[in-house]
Amino acid sequence: MSLKDRIQDDLKQAMRDKNQTRVDTLRLLTAAIKQREVDERITLDDAQVLAVIDKLIKQSRESIEQYEKGGRADLTAKEQADVAVWRAYLPQPLDQAEIERLVAEAIASTGAASVKDMGKVMGVLKPRLQGRADIGQVSAQVKVRLGG
């Protein structure tokens, strides 16, 4: 079963359970998936759905920061609940040692020697780490390793 089908099944189950909070969160996710499919005129595969989920989680994290600064505990709690639901669809996160190993492999396989080659390295890493690690942090590690 594809990730998109699993999300749809979970949405239907949440409707049957009359869990309105979960329904709203999953509808937001399905709307984001459909929007990307319409915009790009494609059908998303699991890796692309993971990218959509990652983007939503990143946006929610930024919203949480703003809500906390504004003293809006109610909105902070809602965003945190949304993130918890979406995280259930992400694969098991990698530990730091595994990420470092993958970064070293990518640098070796691309023959990267300086920060100029960072794009090549990230091109290799991004599909392997999508949904399993914070790409921004991985990018920072690659930059440090390449002497940036």
Backbone hydrogen bonds, N-H to C=O, Kabsch-Sander energy under -0.5 kcal/mol:
donor,donor_aa,acceptor,acceptor_aa,energy
6,R,2,S,-2.2
7,I,3,L,-2.2
8,Q,4,K,-2.0
9,D,5,D,-2.6
10,D,6,R,-2.4
11,L,7,I,-2.2
12,K,8,Q,-2.3
13,Q,9,D,-2.3
14,A,10,D,-2.4
15,M,11,L,-2.0
16,R,12,K,-2.3
17,D,13,Q,-2.4
18,K,15,M,-0.9
19,N,14,A,-2.4
20,Q,18,K,-1.2
23,V,19,N,-2.4
24,D,20,Q,-2.7
25,T,21,T,-2.1
26,L,22,R,-2.7
27,R,23,V,-2.4
28,L,24,D,-2.0
29,L,25,T,-1.7
30,T,26,L,-2.8
31,A,27,R,-2.5
32,A,28,L,-1.9
33,I,29,L,-2.2
34,K,30,T,-2.8
35,Q,31,A,-2.5
36,R,32,A,-2.0
37,E,33,I,-2.3
38,V,34,K,-2.7
39,D,35,Q,-2.9
40,E,36,R,-2.4
41,R,37,E,-1.1
42,I,37,E,-1.4
44,L,42,I,-0.5
49,V,45,D,-2.3
50,L,46,D,-2.4
51,A,47,A,-1.6
52,V,48,Q,-1.7
53,I,49,V,-2.4
54,D,50,L,-2.8
55,K,51,A,-2.2
56,L,52,V,-2.3
57,I,53,I,-2.6
58,K,54,D,-2.6
59,Q,55,K,-2.5
60,S,56,L,-2.3
61,R,57,I,-2.4
62,E,58,K,-2.0
63,S,59,Q,-2.2
64,I,60,S,-2.9
65,E,61,R,-2.0
66,Q,62,E,-1.9
67,Y,63,S,-2.9
68,E,64,I,-2.6
69,K,65,E,-2.1
70,G,66,Q,-1.9
71,G,68,E,-0.9
72,R,67,Y,-2.9
73,A,71,G,-1.0
76,T,72,R,-2.1
77,A,73,A,-2.4
78,K,74,D,-1.7
79,E,75,L,-2.3
80,Q,76,T,-2.4
81,A,77,A,-2.1
82,D,78,K,-2.2
83,V,79,E,-2.5
84,A,80,Q,-2.0
85,V,81,A,-1.9
86,W,82,D,-2.4
87,R,83,V,-2.5
88,A,84,A,-0.8
88,A,85,V,-0.7
89,Y,86,W,-1.8
90,L,87,R,-1.4
94,L,132,R,-2.3
99,I,95,D,-2.0
100,E,96,Q,-2.5
101,R,97,A,-2.0
102,L,98,E,-2.4
103,V,99,I,-2.5
104,A,100,E,-2.3
105,E,101,R,-2.4
106,A,102,L,-2.5
107,I,103,V,-2.4
108,A,104,A,-2.3
109,S,105,E,-2.9
110,T,106,A,-1.8
111,G,107,I,-1.1
112,A,107,I,-1.4
117,D,114,S,-1.9
118,M,115,V,-1.8
121,V,117,D,-1.8
122,M,118,M,-2.8
123,G,119,G,-2.1
124,V,120,K,-1.4
125,L,121,V,-2.3
126,K,122,M,-3.0
128,R,124,V,-0.6
128,R,125,L,-0.6
129,L,125,L,-1.9
130,Q,126,K,-1.4
132,R,129,L,-2.8
133,A,129,L,-1.3
135,I,133,A,-0.8
138,V,134,D,-2.2
139,S,135,I,-2.6
140,A,136,G,-1.8
141,Q,137,Q,-2.0
142,V,138,V,-2.5
143,K,139,S,-2.4
144,V,140,A,-2.2
145,R,141,Q,-2.6
146,L,142,V,-2.0
147,G,144,V,-1.5
148,G,143,K,-3.4
